[in-house]
Amino acid sequence: MMGDCCLSLKQVLETLADFKLRPSDANIYVFLAKNGPHKGKDLCSALNMPKHRLYQCLRKLEDSGVVNATPERPALFSAVPLEKVLDILVKKKLEEAQRTQQSRDEALSHWQALINEDFK
């Protein structure tokens, strides 16, 4: 039974890594998802992470919609449900793919114009 838990956690971390979440960001997310809201100070202790590094990660996670923070100070940080996180990350990937396709189309258009210009 314990192996299943660890395997599942490993799979979740790998899935988050597939979406370009750094290991430290994914670990913070998983900790909050499993253990509920925590203050930054408590996260530093629990995750054995330097304060400045933790807050950089939390800021990035907040900006990407993966973690929420309460407005009061000290803030309580909480994880967004995994289903919503995956929806957010998939949407980002789709937008990235669309931008890549658009860049490809523009590059080909410029290339074709350059080729046609040389033959005039």
Buried (B, 14 or more C-beta within 10 A) or exposed (E): EEEEEEEEEEEBBEBBEEBEBEEBBBBBBBBBBEEEBBBBEBBBEEBEBEEEEBBBBBEBBBEBBBBBBEEEEEBBBBBBEBEEBBEBBEEBEEEEEEEEEEEEEEEEEEEEEEEEEEEE
